[in-house]
Amino acid sequence: MANKSRPKQLSFRVSEEEWELLQQKIAESGMNQQQYILSCVFGKAIINTDGIKAV
């Protein structure tokens, strides 16, 4: 059954090492994968560095 409250789906690729690290962090968080990824994405401030000159 489709999730009618969240009809959009995302997909992206990761390396084996990234997958293992992600799974470890998910397990440590006590959240499921969706909850963990959404908390990471929405819990971060966005900082635009366009226009900053190289030091």
Phi, psi and omega in degrees: 000133181289149177278101187287339179276346178223079186283346183268145182234139177246152178213137176208160184257147176224158176284169177300319179294318178296321179299312180298316179296317178299315180297322178296314181293324177296314180299317180294330183285334185080004179260166171278172185302315181297313180300317182296310182296317179297321179295324177292316183291312186276347182268009183246142175282144178264126179238117180272120181256008177301136177090350178280127182283147177297139181276000000 
